[in-house]
């Protein structure tokens, strides 16, 4: 099993774009005006998880 | 579809750039990923009355309240007051950003700009390495929009710059992560914008209370992303509201999250490409405010784009006039205030308390961050050493005026 990937809870995401702006691997984009993490690109750095103002991002399976 | 210019994003920077490009003869398309311009609002909605100098907004429907001053509270609640009376000049407005943004978009349309809603930019169109436009997802349909110039006005999360080869990734220490309630059922005693500082209140940022009329206010928080943990901004804001008796009977009518770049100026021009607004990091790193910068830089961008279209020269060298001009004005202030931000971040709560105590009776000459910095330097010459590099910057600034 690989490292856990960041996962956005679409119900909690308020679409501020902060996670997209700090992602060092361009792994996050808008899908349907909510942040969406591309598993292929995510390097499990957890920066997006820590900076989310409403706690909408978590480690898939826990960091 | 072929345009001279495609502007990605219809916030203030996008609309102003689009408007001035069109007024200078360009055929402009502006796209917006959302279904409504101006909504959801992602902003504290405070703006300096300098906005009037640009004369870009008609009427006053966009104004929620005219402010008489600001109060800054240090961690031990010492209050520094900057009042309009005292300084003999005007302070600012609390605005309705949704109306504000649509008013700027209306002016763009008046100038001849075409708008496409529900349109998400998905990539740059390139031929032999040259940018030829963008690909767009419009109501789930993939379209190609050809344009000689692509303007990235796509916000803090900008992809246009990244796709065009500009490193726009923000370090967490250069981002404020924010949350805000609009509360109603409160008693706004006066028209003052209040700011609350402290490591425990808002690490690396501040909490704001901006009155919107007599019984409502925007109550928000920005914390430095490098000091944040998951969900921390919202939690600290909830704690603050719970403890403050003013909000005992308050109820929220709106909740939003936000992200504000507080970074040094970046590169904003490539062949066939320009960045404006939050995408270009046109934000004051101390206050997190960017609206007046968007108007100033957007107008310059529009003018330079107009010239480029007329001469059919879309090279980085030609478009560089835009970057040179905004860096001389907006950029200089951002650079100076970034250095102040770095100094402030190194200060402890007790230092803020001491500084606030020394300024609590101070008569400010100028109601701005620069006015505050000048007061600090006057009161605390020892700070002068640390502030020296940025005073040099502000001297240059004065020389220009």
Interface residues (C-beta under 8 A of the other chain):
Chain A: X14 X15 X16 X17 X18 X20 X21 X22 X23 X24 X26 X29 X30 X33 X47 X49 X50 X51 X52 X53 X54 X55 X57 X58
Chain B: X33 X34 X40 X42 X120 X155 X156 X157 X158 X159 X162 X168 X169 X170 X171 X172 X175 X177 X178 X179 X223 X225 X228 X229 X230 X231 X232 X233 X234 X255 X256 X257 X258 X259 X261
